[in-house]
């Protein structure tokens, strides 16, 4: 699993976040995606790393600008509280 964090400029509201999330979901096989216009950030969880240029192109096509992309290993949280959140 990999966690990909992107700095995305131009998102102004929840609809902008949804637009970016939908573009990523339709272009790539991912586990989850979440965007924040307040943080100018999109976080993707995927089974494998995604080609950075293709990811940037998919987001840029929506009219928003990707300033940076960072990947790091991701391990799902386990334990009592993680199980409670899934319920």
C-alpha positions in Angstrom: 0.0 0.0 0.0 1.1 3.5 -0.7 -0.1 6.9 0.4 0.3 9.7 -2.2 -0.1 13.3 -1.0 -0.5 16.1 -3.6 -0.5 19.8 -3.2 -3.4 20.9 -5.4 -3.9 24.6 -6.1 -7.2 26.1 -7.2 -9.8 24.2 -5.1 -12.2 26.6 -3.5 -15.0 24.5 -2.1 -16.4 21.0 -1.5 -17.5 20.8 -5.1 -13.9 21.4 -6.2 -12.8 18.6 -3.9 -15.4 16.3 -5.4 -14.3 17.2 -8.9 -10.7 16.3 -8.2 -11.6 13.1 -6.3 -13.9 11.9 -9.2 -11.2 12.6 -11.8 -8.7 10.5 -9.8 -11.2 7.7 -9.1 -12.1 7.4 -12.8 -8.5 7.4 -14.0 -6.9 5.1 -11.5 -7.6 1.9 -9.5 -7.3 3.3 -5.9 -8.5 2.3 -2.5 -9.5 5.9 -1.4 -9.1 9.5 -2.2 -9.8 12.6 0.0 -9.2 16.3 -0.9 -9.2 19.4 1.3 -9.5 22.9 -0.3 -8.5 24.4 3.0 -5.2 22.5 3.0 -4.8 22.5 -0.8 -4.2 18.8 -0.4 -5.4 15.5 -2.0 -4.5 12.2 -0.3 -4.7 8.9 -2.2 -4.4 5.4 -0.8 -3.6 2.8 -3.4 -2.3 -0.8 -3.6 0.6 0.3 -5.8 2.3 3.6 -6.6 0.8 5.6 -9.5 2.8 7.2 -12.3 3.3 10.8 -11.1 3.0 12.3 -14.6 -0.3 10.5 -15.4 -1.6 11.6 -12.0 -0.6 15.2 -12.5 -2.1 15.1 -16.0 -5.5 13.7 -14.7 -5.8 16.5 -12.1 -4.5 19.3 -14.4 -7.2 18.3 -16.9 -9.8 19.3 -14.3 -8.5 22.9 -14.2 -6.6 22.6 -11.0 -2.8 22.7 -10.6 -0.7 20.0 -9.0 2.4 21.7 -7.3 3.9 18.6 -5.7 3.4 14.9 -5.3 4.9 12.8 -2.4 4.6 9.0 -2.0 5.2 7.0 1.2 4.5 3.5 2.4 1.1 3.1 4.0 0.0 0.5 6.5 -3.7 0.2 7.5 -4.3 1.0 11.1 -5.3 -1.9 13.3 -6.4 -2.3 16.9 -9.6 -1.6 18.9 -10.3 2.0 17.7 -9.7 1.1 14.0 -12.3 -1.6 14.2 -14.8 0.8 15.9 -14.4 3.3 13.0 -15.3 0.7 10.4 -18.6 -0.1 12.0 
